[in-house]
Amino acid sequence: MINITQGLKMKKIAKIMGDSTTKGKCPPSRDTVRALIIKDNKIHLTFSRRYQDYLTPGGGVEEGESLIEALKRELKEELGALIKKYQAFGYLETINNCNNQERISKHYYYLVEVEKYLTPNKEKYELDFGMESKWVTPIEAIKQNELIIAKRLKEGSDLLEPTLILKREIVILKYLKEYIDEKILFN
């Protein structure tokens, strides 16, 4: 069980309704941690060559793991990043209706400063997806993810959650862009 008190100080940014599905297999409800690594008004994201979408680095919190332990583990796995500093940024809730069962997940976001980058230790699925790290502006990532959502809705998709994850990413990237713009104005 995660240490919930770590998330209580965070601001709830949004609640996002997901894709309804009756495909038989439901994605599990799970809490995740995600990193917002910003430098020169760009954000360090993972890009899937297979799906052509951008995601914030991070992943699921394992049983018995704190949010910060999960954040450190996920960043080391995906980016080879060692965290220097972190600050709570906010969280999103996603709600997915699957086979008439509501599944709620929380996604905790942290502003992260990286101490240094080592060689990533990616999981098999990340290798299969062709996950690579890229520095892009929030607007670039938002536009690409919006294009992919439109394509999935038009052509269909075999993914369990064809648009929910990208909707989540678009919401946080728009919120982050406002944050970056305010920091520039007031610094």
Salt bridges, closest charged atoms under 4 A:
ASP53 OD2 - ARG152 NH2 3.04
GLU62 OE2 - ARG73 NH1 3.66
GLU65 OE2 - ARG73 NE 2.75
GLU74 OE2 - ARG73 NH1 2.95
GLU77 OE2 - ARG73 NH1 3.46
GLU93 OE1 - LYS12 NZ 3.09
GLU113 OE2 - LYS84 NZ 3.56
GLU113 OE1 - LYS85 NZ 3.73
ASP128 OD2 - LYS124 NZ 2.79
GLU132 OE1 - ARG49 NH1 2.62
GLU132 OE2 - LYS134 NZ 3.59
GLU146 OE2 - LYS174 NZ 3.82
GLU169 OE2 - ARG168 NH2 2.79
ASP181 OD2 - LYS177 NZ 2.60
